[in-house]
Amino acid sequence: MKLLLVEDNEMSVAMLTRRLKKRQFDVLVAMTGADAIELTRTAQPAIVLMDVELPDIDGWEATRILKADPATAGIPIIAVTAHAMADHRDKSFAAGCDEFETKPIDFEQLLEKITRLTARGS
């Protein structure tokens, strides 16, 4: 299954990519919001893991753009943030995210969310 990981921290990218590949995911990586939008449109991943704090377009705005585009609106997006604050959760859902995950990531919980969201679309 093709998964887009949007994350600007190289250590997080390396760790998550390694763990996801062990679970047979085909992992694409974007390190900016602009790249996330472009890769989602061109590669059509089954799901997007979207860091909300990115150096250019934040993950919330990138999500709004993707959810407004009929070509990408149906792709599930899981917001990923280092902040467990309620306003981050609320902002993520308001932007159109389908789920929310805080860092440090509980990998098994993340896998459950991925499975649930991608099963919904098949």
N, C-alpha and C positions, 0 to 999 in steps of 0.2 A: 504494500500500500504506500502510495506517495504522500509524504508529509512535508509541509514547509515549516521550518523552524526559523522564527524571526527573533534574533537575539544579537545584541551588539557587544556582548562580553565573550571574548574568545575562549576563555576557560569554560564557561557555561556551554558554549557551542560544542566544544570538544567532548565534554562529559556527556551531554545529552545525546549528541550524535552517536557516540559509541554505544550507549545504552539502547537507543532506539534501533540501531542497525542490528544489534544482537537479537532484537525482537522482530527482525525481518522487515523493518520499515525502509523504504527508499527515501532517504532524508535529503531535502534541498535546504539550503541555508541562505537567508537574506539578513544583512546586518543594518539595514536602514528601512524606514517606512516606505520610501519610494521604491526600493528594490522589492519589498514585500508585495506591493501592489502590482508591479510589473510581473514578478514571478508567478503570482497567483493567477493573473490573467493569462499568461502564456503556458504555464505548466499544468494548471488545473489540478492542484493537489486534492487529495481526499479530505484533508483537514489542515488547519493552520494553527500553530502555537505562536501567539503574538505577544512579545514583550511589549509592555505599554510605554516604557521609557526608552525612546530611541533618539538618535542624534539629530534627525531632520524632522520628519513627520511623525508625531507620536503614534503609538499603537491604536489609540482610540480613534484618531482621525483616519488612519489607514483602514481601520475596520469600517468606519462610516462610509468611506469611499467604496470599499469592496462590497458592502451590503447594499449600496445604492445601484450597483452595476448588475443588470440581469444575468450577465455571463458568470458572475462570481457570487451572487447573493446567496446561493444555496450551499456554499462551502462552509462547513462549521469552523468557527474560530474560538479558540480557548485563549482568554487573556491570561498572561503570566506577569506577575509583579512581585517585587520584593516587599511591597507594603500590604499588610493584611487589613488595612483600615477600611471601614465600611464605605467611605466615599470612593475609594478605588474600585470596589466591587460594584457599587451603584453606577459609576461612570462607565465601567466596562459593559454592563448590561444595557445601559442607555445608548451606548455606541453601536450595539448590535451583536456583541459577543454572545456566544451560545453557552459558555462555561467560564469559570474563573479558577485560577490556580495560583497559590502563593509560593514564593521561594523561601527557604529551600524546598524544592519540589519533592513531594511524596510520589515517587515514581510509580508505584503500584496503583495509587489513586488516580494519577494522570492516565495510566493505561486504561483503567476502567472508564474514565470520561471519554477517551478517544474511541474505545470500543462502542460505547453507548451512542455517541454522536454519529459515528460513521455507519453504524447498523441502521440508524434512523433514515439515512439517505439511500440505503440500498433496496 
